[in-house]
Amino acid sequence: MKKLSPRKNLIKSRKDHGMTQDDLATKANLSRAMLSNIERGYTFPSLPAAYRISKVLKRSIEYLFFEGDAHKMSEDKSA
């Protein structure tokens, strides 16, 4: 399985809120193991899970899960 980049903004936001992985996982209705895998870049959350995490941390999904311009769609120059 290919590893994604760690979610640095997610980890920073969680710590800025003084939350452990258990705290955030409970509030976002996720298992701690799932949150750990998301933070380490082993998996990407479903849209509903990403939404719940973003609401708990009061940050946008884009900020938490996308670094730099990686989330921007590239232009299709073949047309």
Secondary structure, DSSP 4 states (H G I P E B T S, - for coil): -PPPPP-HHHHHHHHHTT--HHHHHHHTT--HHHHHHHHHTS----HHHHHHHHHHHT--HHHHH--TTTTSPPP-TT-
